[in-house]
Amino acid sequence: MSIYQSIFKKLLAAGTAAVVMGSLAAPTLIEAAVPFDDVPEKYLSAVEYLNTNGIVKGTGTLYGTNDSMTRGTTAIMISRALGLENQSAPDAGFPDVGGQYTNAVNNLSYRGIISGSGGQFLTNQTLTRGAMAKILVNAYNIPIGVKDSPFEDAVGAFADYIDAIYAAGITNGVTADRFGSEKEIKRGDFATLLFKTINRFGAGCDYDPNSTDNPDSQTINCLITEIARQSNVPPEIVKAVAEKESGWKHFSNGKPFMNTDGDGGIGLMQITNTANYNPDEIGYNVKANIEAGVDFLIEAFYNRNDLPKINNHDPKMLESWYFAVMAYNGIVPKNSPIVQATGERNTEAYQELVFGILDKGNLYVGDPQLETNIDKLNMKKEDFQYDPNSGKSITFLKDSYQLNAADLTASKQLFKVGDVVTYHSNRLRAIPSTNGSIITISIGSRVKIIGEPMSDQNQNSENHYVWYLAEDINTKKIGYIASPYIE
């Protein structure tokens, strides 16, 4: 995953929104509801998302949904979407480009995203749907040659580009067999195509590796989600470990955060074993710190033969990670799942506390709670051999535990584009935030995930869940779904 399109923060940094980012008390999301009167529900998510993030604008109370796009306006909006407004580029040499269009056209031309015809850019000419397909493919590096589309008019100069956005799930065309290549693209359809493209290919964490200020919580959420998914580790597990280790804190007064235990732990994931890492890198680069933490979890889960396994050791199941989480802190007497003297569950063991955070911490404030079933693991004190008065490692005398299949809890943050899931809510959101406009659907609807997971657009939110752009299978309504409600 790339995971999370933080265009909003990029725009803030670029000065294109009327607020300034700071290291403390960062502003919450600007008003989310779309301010236009001419945007039907079909286009609501696309227009609201792009408008909220400063990419598209209207005139007064009108967006101009049915108006045609000009090539000049398209260049401006694509430039905003890519965060290029304040960047300079060599003059593209088009004599018909000036004023507000100059910087956008120069930047996009320099990057090979747009081109002209006969030495002109044709700034005021309307944009065709075929030309829009080419721009999107060039701007977001959408793979070409994946498969052919069913569109009879996907021919000529734009054929490969139309096939590419079809293969990526960005368009279904104007009919089943026609893309409408030569048709002028309307502002509503432009918004939809760009919106879907951003969610599919424009995701990425807005993280400055040179900063020594703590990233906001949603940047942390994004980074953990992205790195964990790349390694097929449930992001929920990594987020709970990070919460237990540091409270999602990486820096303290410009230096890597060190906890009060004095064990030498570094940063967000409190890395203590730096043998295979550059201490400065994991100390000052949050992403490298998370990667190191995920490495330790992976090593414990996949490569250690001394740790018990749960059921078939499916990495998608949260309970499967119980002993790997234990090993993250150490398989020492204080972390024994069972108190040797009493035979009772050791509720203060590290892994128990991490799963407690996972279940009932601040991860899902105001939303459905995860309820993992580690409490149903039938563990006895005879399963663990150790001297409670020493710091020597525990010997595990039982190599596996079984839970009923119904008691296993699947990660809700490992879904992929194309997955069809059940959504236990009656509302989609127009942006990835509870501040977004509501698009009503039936509870229990089957929806298809059409975008990579995103963190909450409100950078001050403390929720650890993610949002997916999804399409209702029956109604074709499009909006964001929150992972706690997905099954």
C-alpha positions in Angstrom: 0.0 0.0 0.0 0.8 2.4 -0.8 -2.0 3.1 1.5 -3.2 6.5 2.3 -3.6 9.6 0.1 -2.8 12.5 2.3 -3.4 15.1 -0.3 -5.0 17.3 2.3 -1.8 17.7 4.3 0.3 18.1 1.1 -2.0 21.0 0.1 -1.7 22.5 3.5 2.1 22.4 3.3 1.9 23.9 -0.2 -0.2 26.8 1.0 -3.3 25.8 -1.0 -5.6 25.6 1.9 -6.4 28.4 4.4 -4.6 26.8 7.3 -1.0 26.2 8.3 0.3 22.9 9.6 2.2 23.0 12.9 3.9 20.4 15.0 1.4 20.9 17.8 -2.3 21.2 17.8 -2.6 20.5 14.1 -6.0 21.7 12.7 -8.8 19.3 12.2 -10.3 18.6 8.8 -12.0 21.6 7.1 -15.7 21.4 6.6 -16.4 18.2 4.6 -19.9 18.5 3.3 -19.9 19.4 -0.4 -20.9 23.0 -0.9 -22.6 22.6 -4.3 -26.2 22.3 -5.2 -25.8 20.6 -8.6 -24.0 17.4 -7.4 -26.2 14.3 -7.4 -25.5 11.3 -5.2 -23.8 9.5 -8.2 -21.0 12.1 -8.0 -21.1 13.0 -4.3 -18.1 11.1 -3.0 -15.9 12.1 -5.9 -16.7 15.8 -5.8 -16.7 16.0 -2.0 -13.4 14.3 -1.7 -11.7 16.3 -4.4 -13.2 19.6 -3.2 -12.3 18.9 0.4 -8.7 18.3 -0.6 -8.5 21.5 -2.7 -8.3 19.7 -6.1 -11.6 20.9 -7.7 -13.6 24.1 -7.1 -16.9 25.4 -8.4 -18.5 28.8 -8.9 -20.7 29.9 -6.1 -23.0 27.1 -5.2 -22.4 25.2 -8.5 -19.8 22.7 -9.3 -20.8 22.5 -12.9 -21.3 18.7 -13.0 -22.6 18.6 -16.5 -20.1 21.1 -18.0 -17.3 20.0 -20.2 -13.7 20.1 -19.1 -11.2 22.2 -20.9 -7.6 21.0 -21.3 -6.3 24.0 -19.3 -8.6 23.3 -16.4 -7.7 19.7 -16.5 -4.0 20.5 -16.2 -4.6 22.7 -13.1 -6.7 20.0 -11.4 -4.2 17.2 -12.1 -1.4 19.4 -10.9 -3.2 20.0 -7.7 -3.9 16.3 -7.2 -0.2 15.6 -7.6 0.8 18.4 -5.3 2.8 20.3 -7.9 1.4 23.8 -7.4 4.5 25.2 -5.8 7.0 23.3 -7.9 8.7 24.9 -10.9 9.5 23.3 -14.2 11.1 24.4 -17.6 8.8 26.3 -19.9 6.9 23.8 -22.1 7.1 26.1 -25.1 3.3 26.3 -25.9 2.5 29.7 -27.2 -1.2 29.3 -26.2 -0.5 28.8 -22.5 -0.4 31.7 -20.1 -1.7 33.1 -16.8 -3.2 30.6 -14.4 -2.4 27.6 -16.6 1.4 28.2 -17.0 2.8 26.5 -14.0 0.5 23.4 -14.2 1.1 22.9 -17.9 4.9 23.3 -17.5 5.0 20.8 -14.6 2.9 18.2 -16.3 4.6 18.5 -19.7 8.0 18.3 -18.0 7.0 15.0 -16.4 5.6 13.6 -19.6 2.0 13.6 -18.3 0.5 15.8 -21.0 1.5 16.8 -24.5 0.2 19.2 -27.2 -0.6 19.0 -30.8 1.0 21.0 -33.7 3.1 23.0 -31.2 0.0 24.1 -29.3 -1.4 22.9 -26.0 -4.9 23.8 -27.0 -5.7 25.2 -23.6 -9.3 26.1 -24.2 -10.2 23.0 -26.2 -12.5 20.6 -24.5 -11.0 17.4 -23.2 -12.1 14.0 -24.6 -12.6 10.9 -22.5 -9.8 9.2 -24.4 -7.3 12.0 -23.7 -8.4 11.8 -20.0 -7.5 8.1 -19.9 -4.0 8.9 -21.2 -3.5 11.7 -18.7 -4.5 9.4 -15.8 -2.2 6.6 -16.9 0.7 8.9 -17.3 0.1 10.8 -14.0 -0.3 7.7 -11.8 1.8 5.1 -13.6 -1.2 2.8 -14.2 0.1 -0.5 -15.7 -0.5 -0.9 -19.4 -1.0 -4.1 -21.3 -2.8 -6.0 -18.4 -5.8 -6.9 -20.5 -8.0 -5.7 -23.3 -11.2 -3.8 -22.6 -14.5 -4.7 -24.2 -14.9 -1.3 -25.7 -15.2 -1.2 -29.5 -14.0 2.4 -29.6 -10.8 1.7 -27.7 -8.7 2.1 -30.8 -6.0 4.4 -32.1 -3.7 6.5 -30.0 -5.7 6.1 -26.8 -6.4 2.4 -27.0 -3.7 1.2 -24.5 -4.7 3.9 -22.0 -8.4 3.1 -22.1 -7.6 -0.6 -21.7 -5.3 0.2 -18.7 -7.9 2.2 -16.7 -10.5 -0.5 -17.5 -8.2 -3.2 -16.3 -7.6 -1.2 -13.1 -11.3 -1.0 -12.4 -11.5 2.7 -12.8 -14.1 2.8 -15.5 -16.9 0.7 -17.0 -17.4 3.0 -20.0 -20.5 4.8 -21.1 -22.0 1.5 -22.2 -21.0 -2.1 -22.0 -19.1 -1.9 -25.3 -18.2 1.7 -25.7 -15.9 4.0 -23.7 -16.9 7.1 -25.4 -13.4 7.9 -26.5 -14.2 10.9 -28.6 -16.9 12.3 -26.3 -16.2 15.4 -24.3 -15.7 14.5 -20.6 -18.0 16.2 -18.2 -16.8 17.6 -14.9 -18.8 15.0 -12.9 -17.3 12.1 -14.8 -13.8 13.8 -14.6 -14.2 13.9 -10.8 -15.2 10.2 -10.7 -12.3 9.0 -12.8 -9.7 11.1 -11.0 -11.2 10.1 -7.6 -11.1 6.4 -8.3 -7.5 6.7 -9.7 -6.3 8.5 -6.6 -7.8 5.8 -4.4 -6.3 3.0 -6.5 -2.9 4.4 -7.4 -2.4 7.7 -5.7 -2.1 6.4 -2.2 1.0 7.0 -0.1 1.9 8.2 3.4 2.7 11.9 3.7 5.8 11.4 5.8 8.9 13.6 6.1 11.8 11.3 7.1 13.9 14.4 7.9 11.6 15.8 10.6 12.2 15.2 14.3 8.7 16.1 15.3 6.3 13.3 16.1 4.1 12.6 13.1 0.4 13.0 13.7 -1.6 9.9 14.6 -3.0 9.3 11.2 0.4 9.5 9.6 1.5 6.8 12.1 -1.6 4.9 11.2 -0.8 5.1 7.5 2.8 4.1 7.9 2.0 1.0 10.1 -0.8 0.0 7.8 1.4 0.2 4.7 4.4 -1.6 6.1 2.4 -4.3 7.8 0.3 -5.1 4.7 3.5 -5.3 2.6 4.6 -8.1 4.9 1.2 -9.8 5.3 1.1 -8.9 9.0 -2.3 -7.7 10.4 -1.9 -4.0 10.8 -4.1 -4.2 13.9 -1.4 -6.3 15.7 1.4 -3.9 14.9 -0.6 -0.9 15.9 -1.4 -2.4 19.3 2.2 -3.4 19.9 3.2 0.2 19.0 0.6 1.5 21.4 1.9 -0.7 24.2 5.5 0.2 23.5 5.4 3.9 23.1 1.8 5.2 23.0 2.6 6.0 19.3 5.4 8.3 20.2 8.7 8.3 18.3 10.4 11.5 19.3 10.9 13.3 22.6 12.4 16.8 22.3 13.8 16.1 18.9 15.5 12.9 20.0 14.4 9.2 19.6 11.9 8.4 22.4 13.4 6.1 25.1 11.0 4.6 27.7 11.4 4.8 31.4 12.3 1.1 31.8 15.9 1.9 30.7 16.1 -1.1 28.4 17.5 0.9 25.5 14.4 0.6 23.4 14.3 3.1 20.5 11.4 5.0 19.1 7.9 4.0 18.2 8.4 0.2 18.3 11.0 0.4 21.1 13.6 -1.5 19.2 16.2 -3.0 21.6 18.1 -5.4 19.3 19.9 -3.2 16.8 22.4 -5.9 15.6 21.1 -5.9 12.0 20.1 -2.2 11.9 21.6 1.2 11.8 20.7 2.7 15.2 20.6 6.3 13.8 18.2 5.2 11.0 15.8 3.4 13.3 16.1 6.2 15.7 15.4 9.1 13.4 13.4 7.4 10.6 9.9 6.4 11.8 9.3 4.2 8.8 12.6 2.3 9.3 11.7 1.8 13.0 8.3 0.3 12.1 9.9 -2.0 9.5 12.3 -3.2 12.2 9.4 -3.9 14.6 7.5 -5.8 11.9 10.7 -7.8 11.1 10.8 -9.0 14.7 7.2 -10.1 14.6 7.7 -11.9 11.3 10.8 -13.7 12.6 8.8 -14.9 15.7 5.8 -15.9 13.7 7.4 -17.7 10.8 10.9 -18.8 11.8 10.8 -19.7 15.5 10.2 -23.4 16.1 10.0 -23.0 19.9 6.8 -21.1 20.0 3.3 -22.8 20.1 1.0 -22.3 17.1 -2.7 -21.7 17.1 -4.9 -23.8 14.7 -3.3 -23.7 11.3 -1.2 -20.7 12.1 -3.1 -18.5 9.6 -1.4 -15.0 9.6 -4.8 -13.3 8.8 -6.2 -14.5 12.1 -5.4 -12.1 15.0 -5.3 -14.9 17.6 -2.5 -16.6 15.6 -0.1 -13.9 16.6 -0.5 -14.4 20.4 2.9 -16.1 20.9 4.7 -13.9 18.4 3.6 -10.9 20.3 4.8 -12.5 23.5 8.2 -13.1 21.9 8.4 -9.4 20.9 8.8 -8.6 24.6 10.5 -11.8 25.6 9.5 -15.4 26.5 10.5 -14.8 30.1 8.6 -15.7 33.3 6.9 -12.4 33.7 5.2 -13.0 30.3 4.0 -16.5 31.1 0.4 -16.8 29.9 -0.4 -18.6 33.2 0.8 -17.7 36.7 2.7 -20.7 37.8 1.8 -20.4 41.5 -2.0 -20.2 41.0 -2.7 -21.6 37.6 -4.6 -18.4 36.8 -4.3 -16.4 33.6 -1.5 -13.8 33.8 -3.4 -10.7 32.8 -0.3 -8.6 33.2 1.7 -10.5 30.7 2.9 -8.4 27.8 0.9 -10.2 25.1 -2.2 -10.0 27.2 -1.9 -6.3 27.6 -1.3 -5.9 23.8 -4.4 -7.9 23.0 -6.3 -5.9 25.6 -5.3 -2.7 23.7 -6.4 -4.4 20.5 -9.7 -5.4 21.9 -10.8 -2.4 24.0 -8.3 0.4 23.8 -8.6 3.6 21.9 -8.5 1.8 18.6 -12.1 2.0 17.8 -13.6 4.8 19.8 -17.3 5.1 19.1 -17.2 2.1 16.8 -17.6 -1.6 17.0 -15.1 -3.2 19.3 -12.8 -6.0 18.2 -13.3 -9.0 20.5 -10.5 -11.5 19.9 -10.8 -14.8 21.7 -7.4 -15.4 23.3 -9.2 -15.9 26.5 -10.5 -19.1 25.1 -7.1 -20.6 24.6 -7.0 -23.6 26.9 -3.7 -23.0 28.5 -2.5 -24.7 31.7 0.5 -24.0 33.9 1.8 -27.5 33.0 2.3 -26.2 29.5 5.1 -23.9 30.5 8.3 -24.8 32.3 10.4 -22.1 33.9 11.8 -20.8 37.1 9.7 -17.8 38.2 12.7 -16.4 40.1 15.0 -16.3 37.2 15.1 -14.4 33.9 15.7 -17.5 31.8 13.4 -18.2 28.9 10.3 -20.3 29.2 10.2 -23.8 27.7 6.9 -24.5 26.0 5.8 -28.1 26.6 2.8 -27.9 24.3 3.4 -27.0 20.7 -0.1 -26.1 19.5 -3.5 -24.9 20.7 -6.9 -25.2 19.0 -9.8 -22.7 18.9 -13.1 -23.2 17.3 -13.1 -21.8 13.8 -15.8 -19.4 14.8 -13.6 -18.0 17.5 -10.9 -16.9 15.2 -10.9 -13.2 14.4 -9.8 -12.2 10.9 -7.9 -9.0 10.3 -10.1 -6.3 8.8 -7.2 -4.4 7.4 -5.8 -6.9 4.9 -8.6 -6.7 2.3 -7.5 -6.0 -1.3 -9.0 -4.2 -4.3 -11.6 -6.5 -5.8 -12.6 -8.2 -2.6 -16.4 -8.4 -2.0 -17.3 -8.0 1.6 -20.4 -7.6 3.8 -20.7 -4.1 5.4 -22.6 -3.9 8.7 -23.6 -0.3 8.5 -26.3 1.6 6.7 -24.0 4.4 5.5 -21.1 5.1 3.2 -19.1 8.2 3.7 -18.1 10.6 0.9 -14.6 11.1 2.4 -12.5 8.8 4.6 -13.8 10.4 7.8 -16.9 10.5 10.0 -17.1 14.2 8.9 -18.0 13.1 5.4 -21.5 13.3 3.9 -23.6 10.2 4.4 -24.6 8.0 1.4 -27.4 5.6 2.6 -27.2 1.9 1.9 -28.9 -1.2 3.4 -27.2 -2.8 6.5 -25.5 -6.0 5.5 -25.0 -4.9 1.9 -22.4 -6.7 -0.2 -19.8 -4.1 -1.4 -16.8 -4.4 -3.6 -13.5 -2.8 -2.5 -12.2 -0.5 -5.2 -9.5 1.4 -3.5 -6.5 0.9 -1.3 -7.1 1.4 2.5 -6.8 5.0 3.7 -6.2 6.4 7.2 -8.7 9.0 8.5 -8.6 12.3 6.7 -8.8 14.1 10.0 -5.2 13.9 11.0 -6.0 14.4 14.7 -8.2 11.3 14.9 -6.9 8.7 17.3 -8.7 5.8 15.6 -6.5 3.0 14.4 -8.9 1.6 11.8 -8.8 2.3 8.0 -11.2 3.2 5.3 -11.8 1.6 2.0 -13.4 3.1 -1.1 -16.2 0.6 -2.0 -19.1 0.2 -4.4 -22.4 -1.3 -3.4 -22.9 -4.3 -5.6 -26.7 -3.7 -6.0 -27.1 0.0 -6.0 -23.7 1.0 -7.5 -23.4 3.7 -4.9 -19.8 4.6 -4.1 -18.3 5.8 -0.8 -15.9 4.9 2.0 -16.5 2.1 4.5 -14.8 1.8 7.9 -13.0 -1.4 8.6 -14.6 -2.2 12.0 -17.9 -2.7 10.2 -16.6 -5.1 7.5 -17.0 -8.9 7.5 
